[in-house]
Amino acid sequence: MKNNFLETVKGKLVVSCQALSAEPLHSSFIMSRMARAAKQAGSVAIRCNSVVDIQAIQDETNLPVIGLNKVDYDDSPVYITPTMKEMRAVASTGAEVVACDVTGQKRPHGEKLADIVNQMRQEFPDTLLMADTATLDNVHEAMDLGFDIIGTTMHGYTSDTDGMNIADDDFRYLKEVLKTADRPVIAEGKVDTPEKARRCIDLGCHAVVVGGAITRPLEIATKFINAVNA
Ligand SMILES: CC(=O)N[C@H](C=O)[C@@H](O)[C@H](O)[C@H](O)COP(=O)(O)O
């Protein structure tokens, strides 16, 4: 099977459709309709969480997906597709890309990322692997391990990067990532306006993922409420 994901998304927007169990839109059906709306608008791929959501979105849209599986474990802060079990489950859906945390933090059960990558290459040789990184060190680790795609997903979401925003100082961090990476970079995380999404592409990102600003109405409504009530 030829995996055309990178060609399909080049220079394009990917919409992330995710709602965790504590969120108001938590439902595979609703996520599939979010994905339908994204497709109608022109999104060429969808990023989505959990096997059931991935399957519902594949059935609804027939678009390629970046799949992940968020799971919390007691012995690790890593939650995006943290172990081989989740990696295998996501890849088994036929997701074109499997995304996982690459933040240098200890994984559940002491699993090693290098072992996970090796195992994935053996079991799913056509599946692309996306590294959800937070720092330039993480970008180097992802490249050393042979990840196919570098994502900025976790920048601003780890103890090292808490409070940071990809758009700070005209995307200074993203520019560093682009200089460092020798493979496709997908900008992701807090890209919350069309202008910022466009800027990511103009700076040289392979693609850009936007989630909450499109598919999380609680987040969107809160911004409006806060502005009006200020
Ligand atoms: C940090 C983390 O867990 N990020 C998750 C990764 O899949 C999602 O919750 C985000 O919505 C996604 O990365 C898109 O980002 P934004 O919603 O900011 O456009």
The ligand as an ORCA input file, in Angstrom:
! r2SCAN-3c Opt
* xyz 0 1
  C      -1.772     19.189     23.925
  C      -2.786     18.197     23.396
  O      -3.194     17.305     24.121
  N      -3.195     18.365     22.113
  C      -4.149     17.485     21.509
  C      -3.502     16.659     20.511
  O      -4.016     15.951     19.707
  C      -5.449     18.151     21.103
  O      -6.191     18.316     22.287
  C      -5.385     19.519     20.383
  O      -6.717     19.955     20.177
  C      -4.686     19.456     19.046
  O      -3.317     19.298     19.252
  C      -4.875     20.712     18.185
  O      -4.464     21.839     18.876
  P      -5.444     23.104     19.077
  O      -6.739     22.560     19.623
  O      -4.732     24.005     20.054
  O      -5.618     23.732     17.724
*
